[in-house]
């Protein structure tokens, strides 16, 4: 994407003429629409739209376009994000002992598949637990945590987020439950990945529990973090079929694969401004 390409993502109460109003605004600003997707949620009466457009040679400045969108937003009671397509979000990765999601995200970042800048890697365990993952020269912070030091440790992470101007926090198998206050601070900009089965299995060794119950499907869910544990708006999910021949180790192996690809897709959707919050749900404008 060129520096003249921009992305507008919006939501507002549904009413006639929204698409026309947005299209006319961009036309009058000297822009050319490259891609447009929309969704009208008849259950909530909300309208959602994502538009990718180019600023032509005689187009308004970015500030001028932003001012025009602000004016329209006031008229339509609209919530929106507007940014350059080429702008890279700054992402902090949190991890515990299991590093398969972290390794996958770093690989995709290094080959250019995930357009982001990694601000830091934070773990509640030492770097030796991530020996199989190439962290390169990325800043690494070991911030151990106990029940007694949880608030202090989260305050340290929050300070890091602010110091590094981090836009998105990814819990890449970070095996700690965030406090309600910390979750609230990260509303809409913290993504978590967890296993999800039918039926659901919580607690220790979920894959072994699934094996004991003879499940036929295992899966993973990536969602935004909220104060309600693992109940935030879902961004991406996937499943894989299991047979009676699969051992608990097979389920763990297959589960790792699902978690990696689901988290990567969710992060990419967020980086490309394809996700718009819709109450407890999301609207995801996939390509």
PyMOL commands that set and color helices and strands:
alter all, ss='L'
color gray80, all
select helices_A, chain A and resi 18-28+62-76+100-110+127-130+150-163+180-185+206-213+248-271
alter helices_A, ss='H'
color red, helices_A
select strands_A, chain A and resi 5-13+31-41+46-55+79-84+89-95+116-123+140-142+168-171+190-197+217-224+234-241+275-278+281-284
alter strands_A, ss='S'
color yellow, strands_A
deselect
rebuild
show_as cartoon
